[in-house]
Amino acid sequence: MGAALLLLVVFAAWVLIFAAAGLRKAVEDARRGVPEGERSGVIAAPIIPVFPLAVWGLALLADRVVPPWGTGVVGSIHAIGVAVSVALISWRIRLLRSLD
């Protein structure tokens, strides 16, 4: 996996994880009867730009020591995170629609 593709997968995974967390919070609020306009969310601002770049950098650094394990392992873990997040997002959207 190339460095640019790895960066894309890592960022996509982190963004989707936070989207899934935001939907989890929306489902919890809907179950408690909180009106749609008053539901709270999650804040990803300090984490999203820093953590994905740090993980990407560590993967590239690991590739210098044991190629291609850094990008392979980090890419695989984050690809699984993307798949799980997409499944959770679709399930929570259907659940939220049924609650509203």
N, C-alpha and C positions, 0 to 999 in steps of 0.2 A: 504494500500500500504506500503510495507516495505521500509526501509531507503535506501537500495541499489538500488531498482527499482526506487524510487523517484529521486535519484541522477542521474541515467541513463536517465530518462525522462527529467529532468531539463537540463542536458548537451545537450541532443539531440535537445531540443527545441531551445536553444541558438545558437547552431551550425547551425541548419537549418534556423533560422531567419537571421543570417549573410550571409548564402549562398543565400537566397532569396534577400537580400539587394545587394549583389554583382551582381546578375543577373539583378536586376533592373537597376543598374548603367551600366551594359553592354548593356542593351536594349536602354537606353538613349543615350549612346555613338554611338551605331549602327544607331539610328535614325538621329543623327547629322552627320553621315558619317565618324566617326573616324575609321581608319583602325583597324583590329582585334588585331594586335600586339601592338598598342598604346593605347588601352583602359585602363582606370584606374579601380581600385577596391575599396574595403572597408577594413579597418584594424580592426581586432577584438582582437588583442593580449592583450591589457591591460584589456579588459572586460571579455573575455571568462573564464579564470580561476577564477576570483574573484567573479563576480556577481552570477554565478550559485551556487558556494559554499556558498555564503552569503544567497541566497534565500533558499537553502537546509537547512542550519543551522537554519534559522528563522522558517522554517516549523517544524523542529524537536523540537525547543524550544516551539513553539505554541502547539505542541502535548503534552507537559508536563503540560500545563495550561488547554487546552480544547481538549483532545484527541477525535477523530482522525482528528479534523478539520484542523490542520496545513498541514499535508501531503495530506489530501483529497482535500482541496481547491487549494493548490499549485500544486499538481499533476494534477488536472482537468484543471486548467488554462494552464499549460504547455502542456498537452495532446492536448488541443484545438490549442495551438500555433504550435505544431508539424503538426497537420492535415492541418491547414491553410498554413503553410510554404511549405508543400509538394505540395499542390494544386498550390500555387504561383510559386514554382520552376518549376513544369511541364508546367504550362501555359507560363512562361517566356522563358523556353527553346524552346518551339514550336514557340513563337513569335520571338525569336532571330534567329532561323534557317530560318524563313521566311524573315527576314530582311537582312540576309547575303547572 
